Amino acid sequence: MIIKEKVYITPYNCERMLHIYLPDDLQENERVPVLYMFDGHNLYFDHEATYGKSWGIKEYLDQKNARLMVVGLECNHEGNERLSEFTPYDFYEDEWGTIHQKGRALIDWMIHELKPYIDSKYPTLPWREHTYIGGSSMGGLMALYMIVMHSDIYSKAACISPHLYPMYKAFREDWGHEMYPDTKVYISWGGYEYDTHDLFAKVTDQNLQVIRALLKKPGVDVWPHVFKNDNHSEAAWEKELHVWLNELEIA
């Protein structure tokens, strides 16, 4: 089942839609793990997705009879606000100019307000080992940052096509943060996501440096994937869905 519910985001002083998945046959006393994701409007149905193509997560989880709750937070659709809200670092790109981060306030809200609210209202398994984070592009960046800085809250992260390269130097200052053992991180990127071979090589090198840094941490496992024929799109991420859900043992 899909539940839509508006929530108040305190630091932004506004409401935003949650797109929530729960198993249709959830039993009366059953409790399930929770996967928090960004861009919730792109997760389930093509007619709701920004570019007319969703990830198809509902169909996949239904077929698997997965025992999982997905909480998808819809983005801000105004101008470049999605970029600001889904980054923990200021950055500059020619296409957008200077983007000032608002993501750290959102992360704080997700940890201290959203998660307690979800755990109080829905039949969740609230403990760290059953709490996951995931996203793509800017959402993938947020998931990566959150698993590094807040592995006391989240035990698994799906960092899909993370838009890291404009903030790579800033992230290097944070990737040494101590992480909990038994933390699992999936990182992927596609061969046709970037305009030039040079940029693909640069992103690949940066991602590999991140992966090596994480693997040095005791008890942290990382699953890297390069999908050489895939681009930066929901259609590509739908094809990838079964890979990270299986490897992270989420569904």
Number of C-alpha atoms within 10 A of each C-alpha: 12 16 10 14 12 13 14 14 16 12 11 13 8 10 12 16 18 23 23 23 23 22 18 11 11 14 9 7 6 11 16 20 20 29 22 23 26 25 23 24 23 25 28 22 16 16 12 14 17 13 11 12 18 23 24 19 18 21 12 16 20 16 9 10 13 15 19 21 24 26 25 24 23 19 20 16 10 8 9 13 15 18 24 21 24 25 26 24 20 16 19 12 9 6 6 11 10 12 17 17 18 20 19 18 15 22 21 13 17 16 15 11 15 19 17 12 13 14 14 11 8 13 19 18 17 19 14 16 17 18 24 24 26 26 25 25 21 24 27 27 26 31 33 28 24 22 25 23 18 18 24 18 20 26 24 29 31 30 28 28 25 23 19 21 17 14 16 16 11 15 19 14 9 12 17 14 14 15 20 20 14 13 24 23 26 23 25 21 27 21 16 15 18 15 8 10 12 10 13 17 13 13 20 18 12 17 21 14 13 18 19 12 13 23 15 11 16 13 13 17 19 19 15 16 16 13 14 11 10 17 17 17 17 21 15 15 23 17 12 17 16 15 15 23 14 10 15 20 10 18 16
